[in-house]
Amino acid sequence: MHSENHVDLEFALRKIHELATAEGDLGYAYWYEVGRLLQRAANMQAEIDLLCKELERCRATRADSIRAVKRRQRSASKAR
């Protein structure tokens, strides 16, 4: 996960595993699900980070296109 809210996932999952093994079957089931949710959240954050970068690239490309169109319009109006 490369976001500003970086969490050491491996460390967190080890701690969750410790809690799970210390609490017996019911506790284990609970903490196992918490660990799965944490992993899914990390995967989702990675996808969000990737999509944010892609959005930045799209916005930059769009801005470049808009500038190019405006330049062509200005040069066309000067030619008249």
Secondary structure, DSSP 8 states (H G I E B T S, - for coil): --STT---HHHHHHHHHHHHHHTHHHHHHHHHHHHHHHHHHHHHHHHHHHHHHHHHHHHHHHHHHHHHHHHHHHHHHHH-
